[in-house]
Amino acid sequence: MKRVKEIWSVLAAVIIISLSIPAFAFAGSMEEAQGRYDAAECTKGDDSYTCEGEYLLLNEDGSGEIRFNDNIYTLDWELDGTNLSFQDEEGEKGTGTLENGRIEAEYMDYDYVYVKAQDAQKDGLVSQAANTADSSDGASGTQADENSQVNDSVQTAQDPVDLASIRTGSGPVVYDVTAREVVSGASGITEDSSVWKLDYIAMNDDGTGVFMFNMAAFSIRWKLEGTKYTFTDHRGNQFTGTVDGNRITGVYGKYRYTFVQSDLELPVYSIAPDRWNKGLPPVTDQADKLTDAQEQAYTRKAQELTDKYDVGVYVVLLDSSSRFTWTGNMQSLSEEIWAGYSLGVGATDKKASHAENANEAWKDSIILTVSFDNRKYDICVTGSYADWAFNPASQEMIRDHFVDDFRENQWNTGIGDFLDSVEDELDLASKGHVYSFKYSGMGRMIGIIAPIVLAVLFGYGIAALMRASMKDTQEAQNASVYVSGSKMKFTRREDRYIRTLVSRVYSPREKSSSGGGAGGHSSSGSSHTSGSF
């Protein structure tokens, strides 16, 4: 009996071990597979599509998310060997394979190739930096000594400032978010990690910088006093916290943040590394769509408009938007360009009479950003005065002037039409008006013609009434032949409908986003009109 028990014990152990091996192997494969995979190819049948910004995110616990057609969906996923399957929150399924950091899958009738993001090393670098910070608490004094050089311009601009704990270099120092949580006591907030995981602080050693918050870029002024770190964005919101080694922790609004210094270079910085925090030229043709003569001519005109109206006018032509932003979003990219390169003109006497006049930190500008790989554009308007001058109807009018040229690959003509229409709007704003139907070419024409037409119609109506009254009198005289005694007999009666006057008020129809344009304000306060051509 004892031997039987021993045999059963051995069999049970063998069974448990046998079942555990696949489980451990599966757990290992899940851990190895986890990460972000960016869409590299997207096809449907024989047609290829641009899948910029689309990705597949696999978490170690089997959860994840997928970005498809500018929408983000949560999902659950499984990996059996190399066979990958997932299902999003709306029940749509995807199946494929995962091998060597490459996913080939079918989803929503499209065949995708996803590649494990090189930028996904961003998360690894952040984690590595976090571990370094934890292990270097005791050596913070040594690090402070090594990074004790202070830029004189910083002391002038942000006195007193001690950069002992901030590593400075040729470009902005980037701190990536590693954690964000709702401050205790705040309510009604739903956290979306797919948005805030792209937050960062980029700091120049002159006290300026950029804060990316929920895919919107804020221009900031920062300073460090001892270990106390603060910055104020262009809308007056403040971040207060502390610096410990290469880690920044603090509170911004309803959120508590943890940032860790990253070794990654900010993508938007590479548009013009030597110009960061010095401003871009009015026309930047990184995509080589203009001749040198055309670029110089448009640069002169844009600068003339900037000098005349105190609103920065810029055109940025890029070969691929995805090369210059982590977000993969055109609106975010435009704001990063504005904030990072300190574009625009602050408050001036010319704009002082307007209640919309902005503070110095919130500079007025209009920026046309164009990406040629996916044929997308964004008109970004920053600053209170510019937002007043370029209202939504005005932005749509400007868009209509250049988009038709772009659709025919007429880049030179399109940029010229953009600058011409911007000049018209700035001239109108300088006279205290903003774009409306009244000030459009058609509106002015109707304003001239309508009074003349109404006067003619009014005169014609008076004359017609006078003729009608005289005709009635003549008919009354002739009708006496039909009167017999005290009775009058009519053999025919006829009602005549003369005319109806209709009054119409013109109301421009708002264009839908399906027509190639989308507008609105971002949380940074900038307004946008975006679309494809």
C-alpha positions in Angstrom: 0.0 0.0 0.0 2.9 2.3 0.9 4.5 1.6 -2.5 1.2 2.5 -4.3 1.1 5.8 -2.5 4.7 6.5 -3.5 3.8 5.7 -7.1 0.8 8.1 -7.0 2.9 10.8 -5.4 5.5 10.6 -8.2 2.8 10.6 -10.9 1.2 13.7 -9.3 4.5 15.5 -9.2 5.1 14.6 -12.8 1.7 15.9 -13.8 2.1 19.1 -11.9 5.5 19.7 -13.4 4.3 18.9 -16.9 1.4 21.4 -16.5 3.7 24.0 -15.1 6.3 24.0 -17.9 3.9 25.3 -20.6 2.5 27.8 -18.1 6.0 29.1 -17.3 6.9 29.1 -21.0 3.7 31.0 -21.7 4.4 33.5 -19.0 7.9 34.0 -20.3 6.6 34.6 -23.9 4.0 37.1 -22.6 6.8 39.0 -20.8 9.0 38.9 -23.8 6.2 40.0 -26.2 5.0 42.9 -24.1 5.8 46.4 -25.5 4.6 48.9 -28.2 4.6 47.9 -31.8 4.3 50.7 -34.4 2.5 50.1 -37.7 5.1 49.9 -40.5 2.8 48.7 -43.3 -0.9 48.6 -43.9 -2.6 47.0 -46.9 -6.1 46.1 -48.0 -6.1 43.9 -51.1 -3.7 45.4 -53.5 -3.9 48.9 -52.0 -1.4 50.3 -49.5 -2.4 52.9 -47.0 -0.6 55.4 -44.7 -0.9 54.1 -41.1 0.9 57.0 -39.4 0.6 56.9 -35.6 -1.1 53.5 -35.5 0.2 51.0 -33.1 -0.4 47.9 -31.0 0.4 48.0 -27.3 0.8 44.7 -25.5 0.9 44.7 -21.7 2.4 41.8 -19.7 -0.9 41.0 -18.0 -2.7 40.3 -21.4 -4.3 43.7 -21.7 -3.4 46.4 -24.2 -4.6 48.9 -26.7 -4.7 49.5 -30.4 -4.8 52.7 -32.3 -6.8 52.5 -35.6 -7.8 55.3 -37.8 -7.2 58.0 -35.1 -9.2 56.0 -32.5 -7.8 54.1 -29.5 -9.4 50.9 -28.3 -8.5 48.7 -25.3 -8.0 45.0 -26.0 -7.1 41.6 -24.6 -4.5 39.5 -26.2 -3.1 35.9 -26.1 0.1 34.4 -27.5 0.4 30.7 -28.2 3.9 30.0 -29.4 4.2 32.5 -32.2 0.4 32.8 -32.9 -1.0 36.1 -31.7 -4.7 36.8 -31.2 -6.5 39.8 -29.7 -10.0 41.3 -29.4 -10.8 44.9 -28.9 -13.4 46.4 -26.7 -16.0 46.5 -29.5 -15.5 42.8 -30.3 -13.3 43.2 -33.4 -10.7 40.4 -33.6 -7.2 40.3 -34.9 -5.0 37.3 -35.6 -1.5 36.9 -36.8 2.0 36.0 -35.7 4.7 37.5 -33.5 8.3 36.7 -34.2 11.5 38.6 -33.6 9.8 41.8 -32.6 7.6 41.8 -35.7 3.9 41.3 -35.8 2.0 40.4 -39.0 -1.7 40.5 -38.3 -5.1 40.9 -39.9 -7.4 43.5 -38.3 -10.5 45.2 -39.6 -10.0 43.8 -43.1 -6.5 45.3 -43.2 -3.2 43.4 -43.3 -0.8 45.0 -40.8 3.0 44.7 -40.2 3.9 46.1 -36.8 7.5 46.5 -35.7 8.5 46.8 -32.0 9.1 50.5 -31.7 12.7 51.7 -31.4 11.1 54.6 -29.5 9.7 51.9 -27.2 13.2 51.8 -25.9 12.1 55.1 -24.5 10.2 53.2 -21.8 13.3 51.1 -21.1 15.6 54.1 -20.9 13.2 55.7 -18.5 13.1 52.7 -16.3 16.8 52.4 -16.4 17.2 56.1 -15.5 14.7 55.5 -12.6 16.8 52.7 -11.3 19.9 54.8 -11.6 18.2 57.6 -9.7 17.3 55.1 -6.9 20.8 53.8 -6.6 22.5 57.2 -6.7 20.7 58.9 -3.8 23.9 58.7 -1.8 26.0 60.1 -4.6 23.9 63.1 -5.3 26.6 65.4 -4.0 29.1 64.0 -6.5 26.6 64.4 -9.4 25.9 68.0 -8.3 29.6 68.8 -8.4 29.9 67.3 -11.9 26.9 69.4 -13.2 27.6 72.6 -11.4 28.2 74.8 -14.4 25.6 77.5 -14.6 24.8 79.4 -17.8 25.2 83.2 -17.3 22.1 83.9 -19.4 20.1 81.7 -17.0 21.2 83.8 -14.0 20.2 86.9 -15.8 16.8 85.6 -17.0 15.9 83.5 -13.9 17.8 84.9 -11.0 18.3 83.1 -8.6 18.7 79.8 -10.5 20.9 76.9 -9.5 21.4 74.2 -12.2 23.6 72.0 -10.1 21.2 69.1 -10.4 20.2 69.6 -14.1 22.5 68.3 -16.8 22.8 70.8 -19.6 23.9 70.1 -23.2 23.7 71.3 -26.7 19.9 70.7 -26.9 17.0 70.7 -24.5 17.2 68.3 -21.5 14.2 65.9 -21.7 12.4 64.4 -18.7 9.9 61.6 -19.5 6.9 60.8 -17.5 7.1 57.5 -15.5 4.0 57.9 -13.4 0.9 60.2 -13.1 -1.9 59.9 -10.6 -4.9 62.0 -9.6 -4.2 64.1 -6.6 -6.1 63.0 -3.5 -9.4 64.7 -3.3 -9.8 65.4 -7.0 -12.9 63.7 -8.5 -14.5 63.2 -11.9 -11.2 62.4 -13.7 -10.6 59.4 -15.8 -7.0 58.6 -16.5 -6.0 57.5 -20.0 -2.5 56.2 -20.0 -2.3 56.1 -23.8 -2.4 59.9 -23.6 -0.3 60.9 -20.6 2.5 58.4 -21.3 3.7 60.8 -23.9 3.9 63.7 -21.5 7.4 65.2 -21.0 9.3 68.3 -19.9 12.0 69.7 -22.2 14.2 72.4 -20.7 16.7 74.8 -22.2 19.5 76.1 -20.0 18.1 79.7 -20.3 15.0 78.9 -18.3 12.6 78.3 -21.2 11.1 75.0 -22.3 8.2 72.9 -23.3 5.7 70.9 -21.3 3.7 68.3 -23.3 0.5 67.7 -21.4 -2.2 65.3 -22.8 -0.8 65.7 -26.3 -0.9 69.5 -26.1 2.3 71.6 -25.9 2.8 74.4 -23.4 5.5 77.0 -23.5 7.1 77.2 -20.0 9.4 79.3 -17.9 11.2 77.2 -15.3 13.6 77.7 -12.4 15.3 75.7 -9.7 16.1 77.0 -6.2 18.0 74.4 -4.3 15.9 71.3 -4.8 12.7 73.2 -5.3 11.6 73.0 -9.0 8.8 75.1 -10.5 7.6 76.1 -13.9 4.7 78.3 -15.2 3.2 77.7 -18.5 1.9 80.3 -21.0 -1.6 80.1 -19.6 -0.5 80.8 -16.0 -0.7 77.2 -14.7 2.1 76.2 -12.3 4.0 73.0 -11.6 5.6 72.8 -8.2 7.9 70.0 -7.1 11.4 68.9 -6.2 14.4 67.6 -8.0 16.2 64.5 -6.6 19.1 63.3 -8.7 17.7 62.9 -12.2 14.1 62.6 -11.0 11.5 65.4 -10.8 8.3 64.9 -8.8 5.5 67.4 -8.4 1.9 68.5 -8.8 0.4 70.2 -11.9 -3.3 71.0 -11.6 -5.1 67.8 -10.5 -2.2 65.5 -11.2 0.9 64.3 -9.3 3.8 63.6 -11.7 7.1 61.7 -11.7 9.5 62.5 -14.4 13.0 60.9 -15.0 15.7 62.4 -17.2 16.0 60.6 -20.5 18.9 60.1 -22.8 16.6 60.4 -25.8 16.7 63.4 -28.1 13.4 65.2 -28.6 12.3 64.4 -32.2 11.0 68.0 -32.9 14.4 69.3 -32.0 15.9 67.7 -35.1 13.9 69.9 -37.5 16.6 72.5 -36.9 18.9 71.7 -34.0 20.9 74.9 -34.3 17.6 76.9 -34.0 16.0 75.4 -30.9 14.9 78.2 -28.6 16.1 80.8 -31.2 13.1 80.7 -33.5 12.7 79.1 -37.0 12.9 81.2 -40.2 9.5 82.2 -41.4 9.6 79.5 -44.1 11.3 76.2 -43.3 11.4 73.8 -46.3 12.8 70.6 -44.8 10.9 68.7 -47.5 12.7 70.5 -50.4 9.4 71.4 -52.2 10.5 75.0 -53.1 13.4 76.4 -55.1 15.9 78.5 -53.2 14.5 81.6 -54.9 10.9 80.7 -53.9 11.8 80.0 -50.3 13.7 83.3 -50.0 10.8 85.3 -51.5 8.2 83.7 -49.2 10.6 84.1 -46.2 10.8 87.9 -47.0 7.0 88.2 -47.3 6.2 86.3 -44.1 8.7 88.4 -42.2 7.2 91.6 -43.6 3.8 90.4 -42.4 5.2 89.6 -39.0 6.9 93.0 -38.7 3.9 94.9 -39.9 1.2 93.2 -37.9 3.1 91.8 -34.9 1.8 88.3 -35.4 4.3 85.6 -36.4 3.6 84.0 -39.7 5.3 80.7 -40.4 5.3 77.8 -42.9 7.0 74.5 -42.0 7.2 71.9 -44.8 8.3 68.4 -43.6 8.9 65.2 -45.5 7.4 63.1 -42.7 5.6 64.3 -39.6 6.3 61.0 -37.8 10.0 61.8 -37.7 9.5 64.8 -35.6 7.0 63.9 -32.9 6.3 61.1 -30.5 2.6 61.7 -30.6 2.1 61.1 -34.3 -0.4 63.9 -34.3 -0.2 67.0 -36.6 -1.8 69.3 -34.1 0.6 68.3 -31.4 3.5 68.7 -33.7 2.5 72.2 -34.7 2.3 73.2 -31.0 5.7 71.6 -30.2 7.2 73.6 -33.1 5.6 76.8 -31.7 6.6 76.2 -28.1 10.0 74.6 -28.7 11.3 77.2 -31.2 9.7 80.1 -29.3 7.7 81.3 -32.4 5.5 84.4 -32.5 5.3 87.9 -31.2 4.3 88.9 -27.7 2.2 91.8 -26.5 2.9 95.1 -28.3 1.6 98.6 -28.5 0.0 97.9 -31.8 -2.2 95.3 -30.2 -2.6 97.1 -26.8 -6.0 98.6 -27.7 -7.5 95.1 -28.0 -8.7 93.2 -25.0 -7.4 90.1 -26.8 -3.8 91.3 -26.5 -1.8 88.4 -25.1 0.8 88.3 -22.3 4.4 88.2 -23.3 4.8 84.5 -22.7 1.8 83.6 -25.0 3.0 84.7 -28.3 0.7 85.4 -31.3 1.4 83.3 -34.4 -0.2 81.4 -37.3 1.7 78.3 -38.4 1.1 76.2 -41.5 2.6 72.7 -40.9 2.6 70.4 -43.9 3.6 66.7 -43.9 4.1 65.3 -47.4 4.4 61.6 -46.7 0.8 61.4 -45.6 -0.4 64.6 -47.3 -1.7 66.2 -44.2 -1.6 69.8 -43.0 -2.4 71.8 -39.9 -3.1 75.5 -39.4 -2.2 76.3 -35.8 -3.1 79.7 -34.3 -1.6 80.6 -31.0 -2.1 83.7 -28.7 -5.3 85.5 -27.8 -5.0 88.3 -30.4 -4.2 85.9 -33.2 -7.1 83.6 -32.1 -9.4 86.6 -32.4 -8.0 87.7 -35.8 -8.1 84.2 -37.2 -11.5 82.9 -36.1 -12.8 79.5 -37.3 -14.5 80.9 -40.4 -11.2 82.8 -41.2 -9.1 79.7 -40.9 -11.5 77.7 -43.2 -11.3 80.5 -45.7 -7.5 80.4 -45.6 -7.5 76.7 -45.9 -9.7 76.8 -49.0 -7.2 79.1 -50.7 -4.2 76.8 -50.6 -5.7 73.2 -50.3 -6.8 73.1 -53.9 -3.3 74.0 -55.1 -1.8 71.3 -52.8 -4.1 68.7 -54.2 -2.7 69.4 -57.6 0.9 69.4 -56.2 1.3 73.1 -56.8 3.4 73.8 -53.7 4.7 77.2 -54.8 1.2 78.5 -55.7 -0.3 77.1 -52.5 2.2 78.8 -50.2 1.7 82.0 -52.0 -2.1 81.8 -51.7 -1.7 81.0 -48.0 0.4 84.1 -47.3 -1.9 86.3 -49.4 -5.0 85.2 -47.5 -3.2 85.6 -44.1 -2.2 89.1 -45.2 -5.9 89.9 -46.0 -7.0 88.7 -42.5 -4.3 90.6 -40.6 -5.1 93.8 -42.5 -8.7 93.4 -41.6 -7.9 92.7 -37.9 -5.6 95.8 -37.8 -8.7 97.9 -38.7 -10.7 96.4 -35.8 -12.6 93.8 -37.8 -12.5 90.0 -38.1 -13.6 87.8 -41.0 -17.3 87.3 -41.6 -19.5 87.1 -44.6 -19.8 90.9 -44.5 -16.1 91.3 -45.2 -15.7 88.6 -47.8 -15.5 89.4 -51.5 -19.0 88.0 -52.1 -20.4 89.8 -49.1 -19.0 93.2 -50.3 -20.4 92.6 -53.8 -23.8 91.8 -52.4 -23.6 94.8 -50.1 -23.2 97.0 -53.2 -25.7 95.3 -55.5 -28.4 94.5 -53.0 -29.5 98.1 -52.2 -29.6 98.9 -56.0 -31.8 95.8 -56.7 -34.1 96.6 -53.7 -34.5 100.2 -54.9 -35.4 99.1 -58.4 -37.9 96.5 -57.1 -39.4 99.1 -54.7 -39.9 101.6 -57.5 -41.3 98.9 -59.8 -43.8 97.9 -57.0 -45.0 101.5 -56.5 -45.5 102.0 -60.3 -47.3 98.7 -60.5 -49.7 99.6 -57.7 -50.4 103.0 -59.4 -51.2 101.3 -62.7 -53.4 98.8 -61.0 -55.4 101.5 -59.3 -55.9 103.4 -62.5 -57.0 100.2 -64.3 -59.6 99.5 -61.7 -61.1 102.9 -62.3 -61.3 102.4 -66.0 -62.9 99.0 -65.6 -65.5 100.5 -63.2 -66.5 103.0 -65.9 -66.8 100.3 -68.5 -68.7 97.9 -66.3 -71.7 100.2 -66.2 -73.0 98.6 -69.3 -73.5 95.4 -67.3 -75.6 97.1 -64.7 -79.4 96.6 -65.0 -81.5 98.6 -62.6 -80.2 98.3 -59.1 -78.5 94.9 -59.8 -75.0 94.1 -61.1 -74.2 90.8 -62.7 -70.6 89.5 -63.1 -70.1 86.7 -65.6 -66.4 86.1 -64.6 -64.3 86.4 -61.4 -60.5 86.0 -61.4 -57.9 86.1 -58.5 -54.4 87.1 -59.5 -51.3 86.3 -57.4 -48.9 89.2 -58.0 -45.7 88.5 -56.0 -44.2 87.5 -52.6 -41.2 89.2 -51.0 -38.8 86.8 -49.2 -36.1 87.9 -46.8 -33.1 85.7 -46.3 -30.2 86.0 -43.9 -26.9 84.5 -45.0 -25.4 82.0 -42.6 -22.2 80.2 -43.8 -22.6 76.4 -43.5 -20.0 74.8 -41.2 -17.9 72.3 -43.1 -17.8 68.8 -41.7 -14.5 67.0 -40.9 -15.4 64.5 -43.7 -14.7 67.2 -46.2 -11.0 67.2 -45.3 -10.9 69.7 -42.5 -11.2 69.6 -38.7 -11.1 72.5 -36.3 -11.2 73.3 -32.6 -9.1 74.3 -29.6 -6.5 72.2 -27.8 -6.1 72.3 -24.1 -3.0 74.6 -24.6 -5.4 77.3 -25.9 -4.2 77.0 -29.6 -6.9 76.7 -32.3 -6.5 74.4 -35.3 -7.8 73.6 -38.7 -6.4 70.4 -40.0 -7.0 67.9 -42.8 -5.6 66.1 -45.9 -4.9 67.2 -49.4 
